[in-house]
Amino acid sequence: MRLAQLLFSQGFGTRRECAALVAAGEVRVGGRVVDDPDAEVEPEGLEFSVRGERWTYRERAVVVLHKPAGFECSLQPRHHPSVMSLLPAALRRRGVQPVGRLDVDTTGLLLLTDDGALLHRLTSPKRHVAKVYEVTTKHAATPALARRLVDGVQLVDEPRPVRAAACEATGPHTLRLVLTEGKYHQVKRMVAAAGNRVEALHRGAFGAVVLGDLAPGQWRYATAHEEALLDAPR
């Protein structure tokens, strides 16, 4: 692949802008400046830098973001900044989109990708991808509350009870809840239907991907192992 074309595929601007970046000596491959936009490079695993920032070629982008409170999972936010503002311009230009949504006051793991097929698979109700939430409740988080959420609660406009895949009380006012659906405000509505109220909500895992110690507002690429598990048929 031509170097300028590779930069274009990775979101560094238009074809003309990418060619100009190379010609201006702003791109290094293997530690040395390459100023020929038509220079042929092998994309797989290629490490390069643009204006001093290091990158690795990725055929697709699968991004793990620790969403802080106060950000909307929307490309056109209305009342708060978009989570897209937390990502570098190159990723935004690639067209990454959130895989599902977290409420503006919900924190934790958000996946984003520019792979439309992967996005569709991960949000399809047929996939039953498990999402793990840490829930802080207003009233006591009892074992009885956890059992009720697993047994199922009736939500308005739902034809049948909605159930958690798993739930346990982890403290006087905390629950760990696992869902395999993605209904609107689902955790908050389920807890309310069970007679309690969500005071804080944090997602710690999405399928095989675990947030770990990634700091709020920070992002990383999914590992090859995580991508393989996300791609695996269910």
C-alpha positions in Angstrom: 0.0 0.0 0.0 1.2 3.5 -0.7 2.1 5.4 2.4 -0.3 8.3 1.7 -3.1 5.8 1.1 -2.3 4.1 4.4 -2.5 7.4 6.3 -5.8 8.1 4.6 -7.2 4.7 5.7 -6.2 5.4 9.3 -8.0 8.8 9.4 -5.2 11.3 9.0 -7.1 13.5 6.6 -8.1 13.6 2.9 -5.9 11.9 0.3 -4.3 15.3 -0.5 -3.7 16.1 3.1 -2.1 12.8 3.8 0.2 13.2 0.8 1.2 16.6 2.0 1.9 15.2 5.5 4.3 12.7 4.0 5.9 15.2 1.6 6.5 17.7 4.5 8.5 15.0 6.4 5.9 14.7 9.2 5.8 10.9 8.9 8.3 8.3 10.1 8.4 4.6 9.4 10.8 2.4 11.4 12.2 5.5 13.0 13.2 7.3 9.8 11.5 10.0 7.9 9.7 8.9 4.7 8.9 11.9 2.5 7.6 10.1 -0.6 3.8 9.8 -0.6 4.0 6.9 -3.1 6.5 4.9 -1.0 5.2 1.3 -0.8 4.8 -0.1 2.7 3.5 -3.4 4.1 0.4 -2.4 6.2 0.0 -5.4 8.4 1.5 -4.5 11.9 3.2 -1.4 10.5 4.4 1.0 13.2 4.7 4.6 12.2 4.5 8.1 13.7 2.8 11.2 12.5 4.1 14.5 13.9 5.8 12.6 16.7 2.7 10.6 17.7 3.2 6.8 17.4 0.5 4.6 15.7 0.1 1.0 14.5 -1.8 0.2 11.4 -5.2 -1.3 12.0 -7.5 -2.6 9.3 -10.4 -1.7 11.6 -10.6 0.2 14.8 -12.1 -1.4 17.9 -11.7 1.0 20.8 -12.3 0.6 24.5 -13.2 3.9 26.2 -13.7 4.6 29.9 -16.7 7.0 29.7 -16.9 9.6 32.4 -20.2 11.0 33.6 -21.3 14.1 31.8 -20.8 12.9 28.2 -23.4 11.8 25.6 -23.0 8.7 23.5 -24.1 10.6 20.4 -22.4 12.0 17.3 -24.7 15.0 17.6 -25.0 15.7 21.3 -27.7 18.1 22.6 -26.9 19.0 26.2 -23.4 17.6 27.0 -20.1 17.0 25.2 -20.0 13.9 23.0 -17.8 10.9 23.9 -16.2 11.5 20.5 -14.4 14.5 21.9 -12.4 12.2 24.1 -10.8 10.5 21.1 -8.0 11.7 18.8 -9.0 13.3 15.5 -7.7 10.3 13.5 -10.2 8.0 15.1 -13.0 10.4 14.7 -12.2 10.8 11.0 -12.2 7.0 10.7 -15.9 7.0 11.6 -15.9 5.1 14.8 -19.3 4.8 16.4 -20.4 3.8 19.9 -21.6 0.2 20.2 -24.8 0.9 22.0 -25.1 3.7 24.5 -24.5 4.6 28.1 -26.7 7.3 29.8 -25.0 10.7 30.3 -24.6 10.0 34.1 -23.5 6.4 33.6 -19.7 5.6 33.6 -17.6 2.8 32.5 -16.8 0.7 29.5 -17.9 1.9 26.1 -16.9 0.1 22.9 -16.5 2.0 19.6 -15.7 0.7 16.1 -15.7 1.6 12.5 -16.6 -1.9 11.5 -20.3 -1.8 10.7 -20.7 -5.5 10.6 -19.2 -5.9 14.1 -21.3 -3.1 15.5 -24.4 -4.8 14.1 -23.5 -8.1 15.6 -22.7 -6.7 19.0 -26.0 -4.8 19.3 -28.2 -7.5 17.8 -30.6 -8.9 20.4 -29.9 -12.4 19.0 -26.3 -12.3 20.2 -27.1 -12.0 23.9 -23.7 -10.3 24.7 -23.3 -10.0 28.5 -22.8 -6.6 30.0 -21.7 -6.3 33.6 -22.9 -3.3 35.7 -22.0 -2.1 39.2 -25.2 -0.5 40.6 -25.4 1.8 43.6 -29.0 1.9 45.0 -30.8 4.4 47.1 -32.4 1.8 49.4 -30.8 -1.4 50.7 -29.5 -3.8 48.1 -30.7 -7.0 49.6 -30.4 -10.6 48.3 -34.2 -10.5 47.9 -33.8 -7.5 45.5 -31.2 -9.4 43.5 -33.4 -12.5 43.3 -36.3 -10.4 42.0 -34.2 -8.9 39.3 -33.2 -12.4 38.1 -36.7 -13.7 38.4 -38.0 -10.8 36.3 -39.8 -7.5 36.6 -42.5 -6.1 34.5 -41.6 -2.9 32.6 -44.1 -0.5 31.0 -44.5 -1.2 27.3 -42.9 -4.6 27.6 -45.0 -7.7 26.8 -43.3 -10.0 29.3 -41.1 -9.7 32.4 -37.5 -8.6 31.8 -34.8 -10.6 33.6 -31.2 -10.1 34.6 -28.9 -12.9 33.5 -27.3 -12.7 36.9 -27.4 -10.4 40.0 -25.8 -10.4 43.4 -25.7 -7.9 46.3 -22.1 -6.8 46.7 -22.6 -4.3 49.6 -25.3 -2.6 51.7 -26.3 -0.5 48.7 -24.5 -2.1 45.7 -25.4 -4.8 43.2 -23.5 -6.5 40.4 -25.9 -7.0 37.6 -25.5 -8.8 34.3 -27.7 -8.1 31.3 -27.8 -9.7 27.9 -30.3 -7.2 26.4 -30.0 -3.6 25.6 -33.4 -1.9 26.3 -33.7 1.8 26.9 -32.6 2.8 30.5 -32.9 -0.9 31.3 -31.0 -1.1 34.6 -32.7 2.0 36.0 -36.1 0.8 35.0 -35.6 -2.7 36.3 -34.4 -1.5 39.7 -37.3 1.0 39.9 -39.8 -1.8 39.0 -38.3 -3.8 41.9 -39.0 -1.0 44.3 -35.6 0.6 44.6 -33.7 3.4 42.8 -30.4 3.6 41.0 -28.1 6.3 42.4 -25.0 5.5 40.3 -24.3 3.1 37.5 -21.0 1.8 36.1 -20.3 -0.7 33.4 -17.3 -2.8 34.0 -17.4 -5.4 31.2 -18.9 -5.8 27.7 -18.7 -9.4 26.5 -15.1 -10.5 26.8 -13.7 -7.0 27.2 -13.1 -5.8 30.8 -12.5 -2.2 31.7 -9.7 -2.9 34.2 -7.7 0.0 35.4 -8.2 2.3 32.4 -8.7 5.8 33.8 -11.9 7.8 33.2 -11.7 9.6 29.8 -8.9 7.4 28.6 -9.0 4.9 25.7 -7.1 2.0 24.3 -7.4 -0.4 21.3 -9.0 -3.8 22.0 -6.4 -6.5 22.1 -6.2 -9.1 19.3 -7.5 -11.7 21.8 -10.5 -9.4 22.8 -11.3 -8.8 19.1 -11.2 -12.5 18.4 -13.7 -13.2 21.2 -16.0 -10.3 20.1 -15.9 -11.8 16.6 -16.6 -15.4 17.7 -20.1 -16.6 16.7 -22.6 -17.4 19.5 
